[in-house]
Structures are given as C-alpha cells and as structure tokens.
Amino acid sequence: MALNPMEPKWSLRLPADCSIAAIRNVYELIREAFGRQERLEIDCSSVDKADVTSIQLLLSTAKTGEAQGRPVVLTSFSQSLRNTLRRAGFASEALIDQHFPQKKDGI
C-alpha cells in the first residue's frame, strides 16, 4: 500500500483486503495515487480478499486512465484476485489481458 515517488511513475501496492468492506479505503488510495502522476502502476500481489467491487474499481481505474491518456498498469495479480476475476466472468487469461492492462515479467 506504499506510494513510491522516486520512480518516474507512481507505484501503489493494494492492501490485502480489497473486499466490499474495505473498498472505500482502497478507492481513496487509488484516487490519491492517480492524482499525483501521469502514470500509475498498481501492484496486486498482496490482495487476499477480493470481490466484484474490487474488480469494478480496477476496471474503472484502467478505463479512466485510458480515457485521460494516463497509463494505469496492473502488476502481479495474486491468486485470490485471479480467482475473483474468473468468478466474475473473466474466464481466460486473454479476457483478463483485454480488460486489465498488465505489466508482466518486467515489460
């Protein structure tokens, strides 16, 4: 959940709980980070609890960034988040890649 201003982009590590119970705080973290820099990288590796609200927030963030010409890249999807994506209807990696811009293997 740390912002790293020393890099040319801002990095945000999502907290472990991204469920509906904690989504307001997650939204505020993303909003603050998104407002600071042109490019935002969101590390999803620590997410242990996720539900459809977290999927909606990440999808909205990615689409807002795209619409504003401000790249938002998601990195390191946790297994919990991947399982939630599949339960929400993103049945394949290709479908996930299509809707969620990701950085994989340093690219």
Biopython code that builds the backbone (N, CA, C, O; Angstrom):
import numpy as np
from Bio.PDB.StructureBuilder import StructureBuilder

atoms = [
    (1, "MET", "N", (0.825, -1.179, 0.000)),
    (1, "MET", "CA", (0.000, 0.000, 0.000)),
    (1, "MET", "C", (0.874, 1.248, 0.000)),
    (1, "MET", "O", (0.459, 2.300, 0.487)),
    (2, "ALA", "N", (2.092, 1.134, -0.550)),
    (2, "ALA", "CA", (3.028, 2.242, -0.496)),
    (2, "ALA", "C", (3.158, 2.941, -1.841)),
    (2, "ALA", "O", (3.230, 2.290, -2.884)),
    (3, "LEU", "N", (3.188, 4.253, -1.815)),
    (3, "LEU", "CA", (3.475, 5.046, -2.995)),
    (3, "LEU", "C", (4.971, 5.266, -3.049)),
    (3, "LEU", "O", (5.607, 5.505, -2.023)),
    (4, "ASN", "N", (5.538, 5.187, -4.245)),
    (4, "ASN", "CA", (6.969, 5.361, -4.387)),
    (4, "ASN", "C", (7.265, 6.509, -5.344)),
    (4, "ASN", "O", (7.348, 6.280, -6.551)),
    (5, "PRO", "N", (7.429, 7.748, -4.847)),
    (5, "PRO", "CA", (7.623, 8.911, -5.713)),
    (5, "PRO", "C", (9.022, 9.004, -6.310)),
    (5, "PRO", "O", (9.269, 9.912, -7.104)),
    (6, "MET", "N", (9.941, 8.118, -5.973)),
    (6, "MET", "CA", (11.296, 8.183, -6.505)),
    (6, "MET", "C", (11.377, 7.646, -7.930)),
    (6, "MET", "O", (12.372, 7.882, -8.614)),
    (7, "GLU", "N", (10.367, 6.938, -8.385)),
    (7, "GLU", "CA", (10.342, 6.402, -9.727)),
    (7, "GLU", "C", (9.597, 7.368, -10.639)),
    (7, "GLU", "O", (8.828, 8.199, -10.154)),
    (8, "PRO", "N", (9.812, 7.276, -11.970)),
    (8, "PRO", "CA", (9.123, 8.176, -12.887)),
    (8, "PRO", "C", (7.612, 7.936, -12.920)),
    (8, "PRO", "O", (6.865, 8.768, -13.434)),
    (9, "LYS", "N", (7.177, 6.851, -12.397)),
    (9, "LYS", "CA", (5.759, 6.551, -12.268)),
    (9, "LYS", "C", (5.465, 6.408, -10.779)),
    (9, "LYS", "O", (6.383, 6.341, -9.962)),
    (10, "TRP", "N", (4.215, 6.363, -10.441)),
    (10, "TRP", "CA", (3.837, 6.088, -9.055)),
    (10, "TRP", "C", (3.452, 4.628, -8.948)),
    (10, "TRP", "O", (2.745, 4.097, -9.806)),
    (11, "SER", "N", (3.913, 3.988, -7.905)),
    (11, "SER", "CA", (3.555, 2.601, -7.638)),
    (11, "SER", "C", (2.668, 2.563, -6.405)),
    (11, "SER", "O", (2.918, 3.246, -5.411)),
    (12, "LEU", "N", (1.647, 1.765, -6.492)),
    (12, "LEU", "CA", (0.727, 1.593, -5.380)),
    (12, "LEU", "C", (0.537, 0.102, -5.163)),
    (12, "LEU", "O", (0.140, -0.613, -6.083)),
    (13, "ARG", "N", (0.814, -0.366, -3.972)),
    (13, "ARG", "CA", (0.555, -1.768, -3.635)),
    (13, "ARG", "C", (-0.787, -1.820, -2.929)),
    (13, "ARG", "O", (-0.991, -1.187, -1.893)),
    (14, "LEU", "N", (-1.697, -2.588, -3.509)),
    (14, "LEU", "CA", (-3.017, -2.722, -2.900)),
    (14, "LEU", "C", (-2.912, -3.472, -1.578)),
    (14, "LEU", "O", (-2.050, -4.337, -1.423)),
    (15, "PRO", "N", (-3.779, -3.150, -0.629)),
    (15, "PRO", "CA", (-3.779, -3.868, 0.652)),
    (15, "PRO", "C", (-4.331, -5.279, 0.484)),
    (15, "PRO", "O", (-4.892, -5.612, -0.561)),
    (16, "ALA", "N", (-4.174, -6.093, 1.501)),
    (16, "ALA", "CA", (-4.655, -7.473, 1.470)),
    (16, "ALA", "C", (-6.174, -7.542, 1.316)),
    (16, "ALA", "O", (-6.684, -8.404, 0.600)),
    (17, "ASP", "N", (-6.886, -6.657, 1.969)),
    (17, "ASP", "CA", (-8.346, -6.672, 1.918)),
    (17, "ASP", "C", (-8.854, -5.651, 0.909)),
    (17, "ASP", "O", (-8.797, -4.443, 1.142)),
    (18, "CYS", "N", (-9.346, -6.153, -0.207)),
    (18, "CYS", "CA", (-9.952, -5.306, -1.237)),
    (18, "CYS", "C", (-11.424, -5.687, -1.432)),
    (18, "CYS", "O", (-12.000, -5.483, -2.501)),
    (19, "SER", "N", (-12.003, -6.236, -0.391)),
    (19, "SER", "CA", (-13.416, -6.635, -0.450)),
    (19, "SER", "C", (-14.306, -5.413, -0.256)),
    (19, "SER", "O", (-13.823, -4.309, -0.005)),
    (20, "ILE", "N", (-15.598, -5.625, -0.376)),
    (20, "ILE", "CA", (-16.545, -4.524, -0.225)),
    (20, "ILE", "C", (-16.398, -3.821, 1.122)),
    (20, "ILE", "O", (-16.643, -2.619, 1.225)),
    (21, "ALA", "N", (-16.001, -4.562, 2.149)),
    (21, "ALA", "CA", (-15.838, -3.964, 3.483)),
    (21, "ALA", "C", (-14.717, -2.924, 3.517)),
    (21, "ALA", "O", (-14.752, -2.008, 4.339)),
    (22, "ALA", "N", (-13.733, -3.054, 2.641)),
    (22, "ALA", "CA", (-12.576, -2.155, 2.658)),
    (22, "ALA", "C", (-12.452, -1.310, 1.395)),
    (22, "ALA", "O", (-11.490, -0.555, 1.250)),
    (23, "ILE", "N", (-13.408, -1.426, 0.482)),
    (23, "ILE", "CA", (-13.233, -0.816, -0.838)),
    (23, "ILE", "C", (-13.159, 0.707, -0.791)),
    (23, "ILE", "O", (-12.505, 1.305, -1.646)),
    (24, "ARG", "N", (-13.794, 1.340, 0.158)),
    (24, "ARG", "CA", (-13.735, 2.811, 0.251)),
    (24, "ARG", "C", (-12.297, 3.267, 0.477)),
    (24, "ARG", "O", (-11.835, 4.219, -0.150)),
    (25, "ASN", "N", (-11.593, 2.579, 1.380)),
    (25, "ASN", "CA", (-10.187, 2.929, 1.627)),
    (25, "ASN", "C", (-9.316, 2.643, 0.411)),
    (25, "ASN", "O", (-8.411, 3.416, 0.096)),
    (26, "VAL", "N", (-9.588, 1.531, -0.275)),
    (26, "VAL", "CA", (-8.836, 1.198, -1.488)),
    (26, "VAL", "C", (-9.080, 2.259, -2.559)),
    (26, "VAL", "O", (-8.148, 2.695, -3.236)),
    (27, "TYR", "N", (-10.329, 2.668, -2.706)),
    (27, "TYR", "CA", (-10.677, 3.725, -3.659)),
    (27, "TYR", "C", (-9.894, 5.003, -3.353)),
    (27, "TYR", "O", (-9.344, 5.626, -4.262)),
    (28, "GLU", "N", (-9.841, 5.391, -2.089)),
    (28, "GLU", "CA", (-9.121, 6.612, -1.706)),
    (28, "GLU", "C", (-7.625, 6.493, -2.017)),
    (28, "GLU", "O", (-7.012, 7.458, -2.475)),
    (29, "LEU", "N", (-7.038, 5.328, -1.772)),
    (29, "LEU", "CA", (-5.620, 5.118, -2.102)),
    (29, "LEU", "C", (-5.374, 5.277, -3.598)),
    (29, "LEU", "O", (-4.423, 5.939, -4.014)),
    (30, "ILE", "N", (-6.231, 4.669, -4.395)),
    (30, "ILE", "CA", (-6.083, 4.758, -5.847)),
    (30, "ILE", "C", (-6.311, 6.182, -6.325)),
    (30, "ILE", "O", (-5.563, 6.685, -7.163)),
    (31, "ARG", "N", (-7.322, 6.823, -5.807)),
    (31, "ARG", "CA", (-7.623, 8.207, -6.199)),
    (31, "ARG", "C", (-6.459, 9.142, -5.893)),
    (31, "ARG", "O", (-6.089, 9.980, -6.715)),
    (32, "GLU", "N", (-5.894, 8.990, -4.713)),
    (32, "GLU", "CA", (-4.748, 9.826, -4.332)),
    (32, "GLU", "C", (-3.551, 9.570, -5.239)),
    (32, "GLU", "O", (-2.916, 10.511, -5.715)),
    (33, "ALA", "N", (-3.248, 8.315, -5.475)),
    (33, "ALA", "CA", (-2.108, 7.967, -6.327)),
    (33, "ALA", "C", (-2.346, 8.403, -7.769)),
    (33, "ALA", "O", (-1.425, 8.889, -8.424)),
    (34, "PHE", "N", (-3.545, 8.239, -8.264)),
    (34, "PHE", "CA", (-3.874, 8.606, -9.637)),
    (34, "PHE", "C", (-3.743, 10.105, -9.852)),
    (34, "PHE", "O", (-3.377, 10.552, -10.939)),
    (35, "GLY", "N", (-4.034, 10.866, -8.838)),
    (35, "GLY", "CA", (-3.959, 12.318, -8.952)),
    (35, "GLY", "C", (-2.556, 12.885, -8.895)),
    (35, "GLY", "O", (-2.367, 14.070, -9.172)),
    (36, "ARG", "N", (-1.571, 12.085, -8.548)),
    (36, "ARG", "CA", (-0.212, 12.585, -8.348)),
    (36, "ARG", "C", (0.677, 12.549, -9.583)),
    (36, "ARG", "O", (1.581, 13.375, -9.713)),
    (37, "GLN", "N", (0.445, 11.629, -10.472)),
    (37, "GLN", "CA", (1.388, 11.412, -11.561)),
    (37, "GLN", "C", (0.651, 11.008, -12.826)),
    (37, "GLN", "O", (-0.507, 10.594, -12.781)),
    (38, "GLU", "N", (1.335, 11.133, -13.947)),
    (38, "GLU", "CA", (0.753, 10.763, -15.231)),
    (38, "GLU", "C", (0.585, 9.260, -15.380)),
    (38, "GLU", "O", (-0.369, 8.805, -16.011)),
    (39, "ARG", "N", (1.491, 8.490, -14.812)),
    (39, "ARG", "CA", (1.451, 7.036, -14.957)),
    (39, "ARG", "C", (1.334, 6.401, -13.570)),
    (39, "ARG", "O", (2.007, 6.805, -12.622)),
    (40, "LEU", "N", (0.462, 5.399, -13.480)),
    (40, "LEU", "CA", (0.260, 4.720, -12.208)),
    (40, "LEU", "C", (0.408, 3.227, -12.411)),
    (40, "LEU", "O", (-0.203, 2.647, -13.308)),
    (41, "GLU", "N", (1.221, 2.613, -11.576)),
    (41, "GLU", "CA", (1.382, 1.167, -11.570)),
    (41, "GLU", "C", (0.779, 0.641, -10.275)),
    (41, "GLU", "O", (1.138, 1.092, -9.187)),
    (42, "ILE", "N", (-0.135, -0.309, -10.395)),
    (42, "ILE", "CA", (-0.819, -0.860, -9.227)),
    (42, "ILE", "C", (-0.389, -2.311, -9.043)),
    (42, "ILE", "O", (-0.653, -3.163, -9.891)),
    (43, "ASP", "N", (0.272, -2.574, -7.930)),
    (43, "ASP", "CA", (0.744, -3.913, -7.583)),
    (43, "ASP", "C", (-0.382, -4.650, -6.855)),
    (43, "ASP", "O", (-0.830, -4.230, -5.788)),
    (44, "CYS", "N", (-0.823, -5.744, -7.446)),
    (44, "CYS", "CA", (-1.957, -6.508, -6.907)),
    (44, "CYS", "C", (-1.522, -7.780, -6.192)),
    (44, "CYS", "O", (-2.354, -8.643, -5.913)),
    (45, "SER", "N", (-0.246, -7.910, -5.895)),
    (45, "SER", "CA", (0.286, -9.155, -5.344)),
    (45, "SER", "C", (-0.151, -9.460, -3.914)),
    (45, "SER", "O", (-0.150, -10.623, -3.510)),
    (46, "SER", "N", (-0.518, -8.457, -3.153)),
    (46, "SER", "CA", (-0.864, -8.666, -1.741)),
    (46, "SER", "C", (-2.348, -8.917, -1.496)),
    (46, "SER", "O", (-2.755, -9.158, -0.360)),
    (47, "VAL", "N", (-3.147, -8.864, -2.535)),
    (47, "VAL", "CA", (-4.595, -8.985, -2.372)),
    (47, "VAL", "C", (-4.966, -10.408, -1.953)),
    (47, "VAL", "O", (-4.742, -11.364, -2.695)),
    (48, "ASP", "N", (-5.536, -10.533, -0.751)),
    (48, "ASP", "CA", (-6.001, -11.822, -0.232)),
    (48, "ASP", "C", (-7.519, -11.939, -0.283)),
    (48, "ASP", "O", (-8.064, -13.032, -0.443)),
    (49, "LYS", "N", (-8.198, -10.795, -0.143)),
    (49, "LYS", "CA", (-9.660, -10.781, -0.165)),
    (49, "LYS", "C", (-10.103, -9.834, -1.273)),
    (49, "LYS", "O", (-9.766, -8.650, -1.273)),
    (50, "ALA", "N", (-10.860, -10.378, -2.209)),
    (50, "ALA", "CA", (-11.364, -9.566, -3.311)),
    (50, "ALA", "C", (-12.762, -10.045, -3.658)),
    (50, "ALA", "O", (-13.119, -11.199, -3.424)),
    (51, "ASP", "N", (-13.537, -9.145, -4.214)),
    (51, "ASP", "CA", (-14.875, -9.493, -4.686)),
    (51, "ASP", "C", (-15.176, -8.613, -5.892)),
    (51, "ASP", "O", (-14.290, -7.922, -6.393)),
    (52, "VAL", "N", (-16.393, -8.635, -6.348)),
    (52, "VAL", "CA", (-16.734, -7.905, -7.567)),
    (52, "VAL", "C", (-16.515, -6.398, -7.423)),
    (52, "VAL", "O", (-16.269, -5.722, -8.422)),
    (53, "THR", "N", (-16.598, -5.862, -6.219)),
    (53, "THR", "CA", (-16.361, -4.424, -6.059)),
    (53, "THR", "C", (-14.910, -4.065, -6.383)),
    (53, "THR", "O", (-14.654, -3.014, -6.971)),
    (54, "SER", "N", (-13.969, -4.913, -6.013)),
    (54, "SER", "CA", (-12.567, -4.635, -6.338)),
    (54, "SER", "C", (-12.338, -4.749, -7.839)),
    (54, "SER", "O", (-11.559, -3.979, -8.402)),
    (55, "ILE", "N", (-13.000, -5.693, -8.494)),
    (55, "ILE", "CA", (-12.889, -5.834, -9.944)),
    (55, "ILE", "C", (-13.447, -4.583, -10.622)),
    (55, "ILE", "O", (-12.837, -4.054, -11.551)),
    (56, "GLN", "N", (-14.597, -4.115, -10.162)),
    (56, "GLN", "CA", (-15.195, -2.907, -10.726)),
    (56, "GLN", "C", (-14.278, -1.707, -10.554)),
    (56, "GLN", "O", (-14.123, -0.913, -11.482)),
    (57, "LEU", "N", (-13.669, -1.559, -9.384)),
    (57, "LEU", "CA", (-12.789, -0.430, -9.124)),
    (57, "LEU", "C", (-11.552, -0.479, -10.027)),
    (57, "LEU", "O", (-11.164, 0.543, -10.593)),
    (58, "LEU", "N", (-10.937, -1.643, -10.165)),
    (58, "LEU", "CA", (-9.749, -1.755, -11.015)),
    (58, "LEU", "C", (-10.090, -1.522, -12.487)),
    (58, "LEU", "O", (-9.328, -0.876, -13.206)),
    (59, "LEU", "N", (-11.212, -2.036, -12.929)),
    (59, "LEU", "CA", (-11.635, -1.840, -14.310)),
    (59, "LEU", "C", (-11.940, -0.366, -14.569)),
    (59, "LEU", "O", (-11.545, 0.179, -15.599)),
    (60, "SER", "N", (-12.631, 0.266, -13.652)),
    (60, "SER", "CA", (-12.933, 1.690, -13.779)),
    (60, "SER", "C", (-11.662, 2.532, -13.788)),
    (60, "SER", "O", (-11.547, 3.478, -14.567)),
    (61, "THR", "N", (-10.716, 2.192, -12.932)),
    (61, "THR", "CA", (-9.448, 2.924, -12.882)),
    (61, "THR", "C", (-8.704, 2.797, -14.201)),
    (61, "THR", "O", (-8.196, 3.789, -14.722)),
    (62, "ALA", "N", (-8.634, 1.592, -14.746)),
    (62, "ALA", "CA", (-7.948, 1.369, -16.017)),
    (62, "ALA", "C", (-8.627, 2.137, -17.150)),
    (62, "ALA", "O", (-7.952, 2.754, -17.973)),
    (63, "LYS", "N", (-9.946, 2.101, -17.193)),
    (63, "LYS", "CA", (-10.686, 2.793, -18.256)),
    (63, "LYS", "C", (-10.584, 4.313, -18.109)),
    (63, "LYS", "O", (-10.483, 5.020, -19.112)),
    (64, "THR", "N", (-10.608, 4.816, -16.896)),
    (64, "THR", "CA", (-10.442, 6.249, -16.671)),
    (64, "THR", "C", (-9.055, 6.694, -17.116)),
    (64, "THR", "O", (-8.914, 7.722, -17.779)),
    (65, "GLY", "N", (-8.038, 5.931, -16.758)),
    (65, "GLY", "CA", (-6.681, 6.249, -17.189)),
    (65, "GLY", "C", (-6.561, 6.264, -18.695)),
    (65, "GLY", "O", (-5.940, 7.158, -19.269)),
    (66, "GLU", "N", (-7.157, 5.271, -19.338)),
    (66, "GLU", "CA", (-7.112, 5.199, -20.804)),
    (66, "GLU", "C", (-7.808, 6.411, -21.424)),
    (66, "GLU", "O", (-7.286, 7.016, -22.360)),
    (67, "ALA", "N", (-8.969, 6.762, -20.910)),
    (67, "ALA", "CA", (-9.733, 7.894, -21.438)),
    (67, "ALA", "C", (-8.997, 9.214, -21.267)),
    (67, "ALA", "O", (-9.143, 10.119, -22.088)),
    (68, "GLN", "N", (-8.205, 9.328, -20.204)),
    (68, "GLN", "CA", (-7.473, 10.560, -19.922)),
    (68, "GLN", "C", (-6.048, 10.548, -20.477)),
    (68, "GLN", "O", (-5.303, 11.511, -20.299)),
    (69, "GLY", "N", (-5.671, 9.467, -21.145)),
    (69, "GLY", "CA", (-4.313, 9.363, -21.672)),
    (69, "GLY", "C", (-3.274, 9.232, -20.575)),
    (69, "GLY", "O", (-2.123, 9.631, -20.746)),
    (70, "ARG", "N", (-3.686, 8.671, -19.452)),
    (70, "ARG", "CA", (-2.803, 8.492, -18.299)),
    (70, "ARG", "C", (-2.700, 6.999, -18.022)),
    (70, "ARG", "O", (-3.621, 6.414, -17.451)),
    (71, "PRO", "N", (-1.603, 6.376, -18.414)),
    (71, "PRO", "CA", (-1.488, 4.923, -18.286)),
    (71, "PRO", "C", (-1.654, 4.419, -16.851)),
    (71, "PRO", "O", (-1.078, 4.961, -15.908)),
    (72, "VAL", "N", (-2.447, 3.382, -16.722)),
    (72, "VAL", "CA", (-2.599, 2.646, -15.472)),
    (72, "VAL", "C", (-2.250, 1.206, -15.815)),
    (72, "VAL", "O", (-2.859, 0.600, -16.696)),
    (73, "VAL", "N", (-1.264, 0.666, -15.108)),
    (73, "VAL", "CA", (-0.817, -0.693, -15.364)),
    (73, "VAL", "C", (-0.937, -1.493, -14.078)),
    (73, "VAL", "O", (-0.533, -1.036, -13.009)),
    (74, "LEU", "N", (-1.496, -2.693, -14.194)),
    (74, "LEU", "CA", (-1.639, -3.587, -13.044)),
    (74, "LEU", "C", (-0.524, -4.621, -13.091)),
    (74, "LEU", "O", (-0.189, -5.132, -14.159)),
    (75, "THR", "N", (0.046, -4.927, -11.938)),
    (75, "THR", "CA", (1.130, -5.900, -11.893)),
    (75, "THR", "C", (0.840, -6.973, -10.860)),
    (75, "THR", "O", (0.127, -6.740, -9.884)),
    (76, "SER", "N", (1.391, -8.125, -11.086)),
    (76, "SER", "CA", (1.438, -9.211, -10.098)),
    (76, "SER", "C", (0.088, -9.544, -9.476)),
    (76, "SER", "O", (-0.093, -9.399, -8.267)),
    (77, "PHE", "N", (-0.855, -9.986, -10.291)),
    (77, "PHE", "CA", (-2.159, -10.387, -9.762)),
    (77, "PHE", "C", (-1.975, -11.550, -8.792)),
    (77, "PHE", "O", (-1.361, -12.557, -9.144)),
    (78, "SER", "N", (-2.493, -11.421, -7.589)),
    (78, "SER", "CA", (-2.460, -12.530, -6.628)),
    (78, "SER", "C", (-3.403, -13.632, -7.114)),
    (78, "SER", "O", (-4.281, -13.389, -7.942)),
    (79, "GLN", "N", (-3.214, -14.828, -6.597)),
    (79, "GLN", "CA", (-4.102, -15.934, -6.971)),
    (79, "GLN", "C", (-5.529, -15.652, -6.538)),
    (79, "GLN", "O", (-6.474, -15.999, -7.246)),
    (80, "SER", "N", (-5.690, -15.033, -5.395)),
    (80, "SER", "CA", (-7.028, -14.682, -4.908)),
    (80, "SER", "C", (-7.728, -13.733, -5.882)),
    (80, "SER", "O", (-8.908, -13.907, -6.185)),
    (81, "LEU", "N", (-7.000, -12.732, -6.369)),
    (81, "LEU", "CA", (-7.582, -11.787, -7.308)),
    (81, "LEU", "C", (-7.890, -12.483, -8.638)),
    (81, "LEU", "O", (-8.931, -12.219, -9.240)),
    (82, "ARG", "N", (-7.013, -13.355, -9.098)),
    (82, "ARG", "CA", (-7.274, -14.111, -10.337)),
    (82, "ARG", "C", (-8.533, -14.973, -10.185)),
    (82, "ARG", "O", (-9.354, -15.042, -11.100)),
    (83, "ASN", "N", (-8.679, -15.623, -9.039)),
    (83, "ASN", "CA", (-9.873, -16.442, -8.804)),
    (83, "ASN", "C", (-11.135, -15.589, -8.833)),
    (83, "ASN", "O", (-12.157, -16.002, -9.383)),
    (84, "THR", "N", (-11.064, -14.402, -8.243)),
    (84, "THR", "CA", (-12.207, -13.496, -8.237)),
    (84, "THR", "C", (-12.534, -13.043, -9.657)),
    (84, "THR", "O", (-13.704, -12.959, -10.029)),
    (85, "LEU", "N", (-11.509, -12.752, -10.447)),
    (85, "LEU", "CA", (-11.731, -12.367, -11.845)),
    (85, "LEU", "C", (-12.452, -13.481, -12.603)),
    (85, "LEU", "O", (-13.381, -13.218, -13.367)),
    (86, "ARG", "N", (-12.032, -14.685, -12.396)),
    (86, "ARG", "CA", (-12.677, -15.819, -13.083)),
    (86, "ARG", "C", (-14.134, -15.977, -12.632)),
    (86, "ARG", "O", (-15.019, -16.209, -13.456)),
    (87, "ARG", "N", (-14.375, -15.853, -11.335)),
    (87, "ARG", "CA", (-15.750, -15.964, -10.829)),
    (87, "ARG", "C", (-16.629, -14.833, -11.360)),
    (87, "ARG", "O", (-17.842, -14.995, -11.500)),
    (88, "ALA", "N", (-16.008, -13.680, -11.655)),
    (88, "ALA", "CA", (-16.752, -12.526, -12.158)),
    (88, "ALA", "C", (-16.994, -12.602, -13.669)),
    (88, "ALA", "O", (-17.631, -11.716, -14.241)),
    (89, "GLY", "N", (-16.486, -13.658, -14.316)),
    (89, "GLY", "CA", (-16.763, -13.835, -15.735)),
    (89, "GLY", "C", (-15.582, -13.648, -16.662)),
    (89, "GLY", "O", (-15.721, -13.815, -17.873)),
    (90, "PHE", "N", (-14.436, -13.310, -16.128)),
    (90, "PHE", "CA", (-13.220, -13.184, -16.935)),
    (90, "PHE", "C", (-12.579, -14.571, -16.973)),
    (90, "PHE", "O", (-11.642, -14.856, -16.227)),
    (91, "ALA", "N", (-13.097, -15.420, -17.847)),
    (91, "ALA", "CA", (-12.799, -16.850, -17.819)),
    (91, "ALA", "C", (-11.421, -17.233, -18.325)),
    (91, "ALA", "O", (-10.936, -18.321, -18.011)),
    (92, "SER", "N", (-10.782, -16.375, -19.094)),
    (92, "SER", "CA", (-9.481, -16.747, -19.657)),
    (92, "SER", "C", (-8.465, -15.640, -19.432)),
    (92, "SER", "O", (-8.820, -14.490, -19.172)),
    (93, "GLU", "N", (-7.196, -16.009, -19.535)),
    (93, "GLU", "CA", (-6.123, -15.014, -19.421)),
    (93, "GLU", "C", (-6.262, -13.952, -20.505)),
    (93, "GLU", "O", (-6.010, -12.773, -20.259)),
    (94, "ALA", "N", (-6.664, -14.371, -21.711)),
    (94, "ALA", "CA", (-6.826, -13.422, -22.816)),
    (94, "ALA", "C", (-7.895, -12.383, -22.482)),
    (94, "ALA", "O", (-7.728, -11.200, -22.781)),
    (95, "LEU", "N", (-8.973, -12.814, -21.875)),
    (95, "LEU", "CA", (-10.036, -11.891, -21.495)),
    (95, "LEU", "C", (-9.567, -10.944, -20.393)),
    (95, "LEU", "O", (-9.884, -9.754, -20.418)),
    (96, "ILE", "N", (-8.826, -11.461, -19.442)),
    (96, "ILE", "CA", (-8.260, -10.618, -18.389)),
    (96, "ILE", "C", (-7.316, -9.597, -19.008)),
    (96, "ILE", "O", (-7.391, -8.409, -18.693)),
    (97, "ASP", "N", (-6.422, -10.055, -19.893)),
    (97, "ASP", "CA", (-5.464, -9.155, -20.550)),
    (97, "ASP", "C", (-6.176, -8.084, -21.368)),
    (97, "ASP", "O", (-5.705, -6.949, -21.438)),
    (98, "GLN", "N", (-7.281, -8.421, -21.974)),
    (98, "GLN", "CA", (-8.023, -7.478, -22.807)),
    (98, "GLN", "C", (-8.575, -6.314, -21.988)),
    (98, "GLN", "O", (-8.590, -5.179, -22.464)),
    (99, "HIS", "N", (-9.022, -6.578, -20.776)),
    (99, "HIS", "CA", (-9.688, -5.558, -19.971)),
    (99, "HIS", "C", (-8.816, -4.905, -18.906)),
    (99, "HIS", "O", (-9.122, -3.808, -18.440)),
    (100, "PHE", "N", (-7.740, -5.568, -18.522)),
    (100, "PHE", "CA", (-6.885, -5.047, -17.464)),
    (100, "PHE", "C", (-5.464, -4.919, -17.996)),
    (100, "PHE", "O", (-4.789, -5.933, -18.173)),
    (101, "PRO", "N", (-4.986, -3.696, -18.259)),
    (101, "PRO", "CA", (-3.620, -3.533, -18.755)),
    (101, "PRO", "C", (-2.637, -4.012, -17.696)),
    (101, "PRO", "O", (-2.675, -3.564, -16.550)),
    (102, "GLN", "N", (-1.754, -4.930, -18.092)),
    (102, "GLN", "CA", (-0.853, -5.547, -17.130)),
    (102, "GLN", "C", (0.592, -5.422, -17.581)),
    (102, "GLN", "O", (0.897, -5.346, -18.771)),
    (103, "LYS", "N", (1.450, -5.403, -16.609)),
    (103, "LYS", "CA", (2.887, -5.476, -16.829)),
    (103, "LYS", "C", (3.301, -6.853, -16.355)),
    (103, "LYS", "O", (3.095, -7.218, -15.197)),
    (104, "LYS", "N", (3.891, -7.613, -17.269)),
    (104, "LYS", "CA", (4.288, -8.973, -16.924)),
    (104, "LYS", "C", (5.778, -9.140, -17.187)),
    (104, "LYS", "O", (6.294, -8.684, -18.208)),
    (105, "ASP", "N", (6.457, -9.790, -16.269)),
    (105, "ASP", "CA", (7.886, -10.079, -16.431)),
    (105, "ASP", "C", (8.698, -8.841, -16.776)),
    (105, "ASP", "O", (9.563, -8.884, -17.651)),
    (106, "GLY", "N", (8.420, -7.733, -16.088)),
    (106, "GLY", "CA", (9.194, -6.517, -16.271)),
    (106, "GLY", "C", (8.870, -5.730, -17.531)),
    (106, "GLY", "O", (9.528, -4.732, -17.824)),
    (107, "ILE", "N", (7.857, -6.170, -18.284)),
    (107, "ILE", "CA", (7.508, -5.486, -19.540)),
    (107, "ILE", "C", (6.256, -4.673, -19.353)),
    (107, "ILE", "O", (5.796, -4.022, -20.292)),
]
sb = StructureBuilder()
sb.init_structure("model")
sb.init_model(0)
sb.init_chain("A")
sb.init_seg("    ")
for serial, (resi, resn, name, xyz) in enumerate(atoms, 1):
    if name == "N":
        sb.init_residue(resn, " ", resi, " ")
    sb.init_atom(name, np.array(xyz, "f"), 0.0, 1.0, " ", f" {name:<3s}", serial, name[0])
structure = sb.get_structure()
